[in-house]
Amino acid sequence: MKIHSLGYIGVNCTDPARWASYGTQVLGMMDSSAKLTGAGDDTVYLKMDDRPYRIIVNKAATDSFAFSGWEIAGPDAFADALKTLEKHGVNFERGSADLAALRRVQELASFSDPDGNRHEIFWGAVSDFQQFASPVGIKKFITGDQGAGHVVLPTPAFDKCKDFYKNVMGFGLSDLMKVRFTPDPAEPEKRLYFMHCNERHHSLAIFECPMPAGAVHVMFEADCVDEVGRAMDRMNAHGIKLTGTLGRHANDHMVSFYMQSPSGFMIEFGAEGRTIEDWSRYSPFQSTVNSFWGHDFSVGMK
Ligand SMILES: [Fe+2]
């Protein structure tokens, strides 16, 4: 399967209006629900570029991450992707015409990884190219060929999932970590693999640990580091919990901080992430630290 980029994410929320407020006032995205949501529907759509949306918030009984939507470059690659799913015996469902209309794509299909993380693949996003005009003045998010950002998913069945993302979904390994939550050497190490499908250092990471919220975090990238600082100010002003302090990651060089989202998982808000133009010249590595500096996650445990 040849994935072009992360197209969108879906989240579940007991009160989608909380995402409308958080998404616009803290993340600085546009609420495009008025244009996209039908009568009697309280789905919230958040827009961060010229696409009609990049986040879909569905009303649900729980607060959690719901699915990742991966863009495939065109109908031929989409047909190849379905053949790959068939070849590997992955159960998938073709999206109905109604669902494709709702997602504003030509065609889509959905399936799960061996741990039950939900994915959609699609081609041919529909856009009216309405200009992005952030309610808090962000000039742009880094999207385009790099996609909406990255997602980090819980994969306790790590070996099966690692093979699934490599062999079925076609992600390449960017780098890896092995982490412990305590200094106790008897605690088993949990693997964290970062994977790419375009020039963004990673669009996906998988973590050998269960997470009730359905995702570890989702990252969005603004166009300059001042926007990261301004987002921290907005987080404080709106009483949102900081879950990881400001820092620069050792792998994707992102300057970022982490905060709580209304659906239980964290949002990483960053800038200055590096890109890899030629993966054939890149050599994966194992890092023993998260970051060159900062990113203290103990603040989230307090
Ligand atoms: Fe991240």
Residues whose N, C-alpha, C, O or C-beta is under 5 A from the ligand:
A	BS01	LIG	M219 E268
